[in-house]
C-alpha cells in the first residue's frame, strides 16, 4: 500500500510538471511525469478520507487541489479532454478506491 507522504509527493510532482493541464505536449521536461492529471486529482481527493492522513497531509492535499483546479479545472469544459477531470486512481493505487469513493460522496 502506498503511504500518504509518498502519494502527496507524486501528486505534487505531477501538478508541478510542465505538461500538467496542457492539451498539447509542452516543453520536454527533465523529469518523467509521475502520473496524469486525473490520477493526481484522485489521489488528492482520496487523501482527505485516508485513515493514515493527518491534518498536515490533508492541508497539503487541499493546497495542491487548489493548484490542480487552477491548472486543470478547464478539463471539465473540454469535451475531448473531460476524462482528465474525472478522478481515476493509478493502477497501483487500487487499494485506495474506498477512500476515493468516500471523498466523492462527501463532495456531493
C-alpha positions, 0 to 999 in steps of 0.5 A: 500500500502506498503511504500518504507522504509518498502519494502527496509527493507524486501528486505534487510532482505531477501538478508541478510538471510542465505538461500538467493541464496542457492539451498539447505536449509542452516543453520536454521536461527533465523529469518523467511525469509521475502520473496524469492529471486525473490520477493526481486529482484522485489521489488528492481527493482520496487523501482527505478520507485516508485513515493514515492522513493527518491534518498536515497531509490533508492541508497539503492535499487541499493546497495542491487541489487548489493548484490542480483546479487552477491548472486543470479545472478547464478539463471539465469544459473540454469535451475531448479532454473531460476524462482528465477531470474525472478522478481515476486512481493509478493502477497501483493505487487500487487499494485506495478506491474506498477512500476515493469513493468516500471523498466523492460522496462527501463532495456531493 
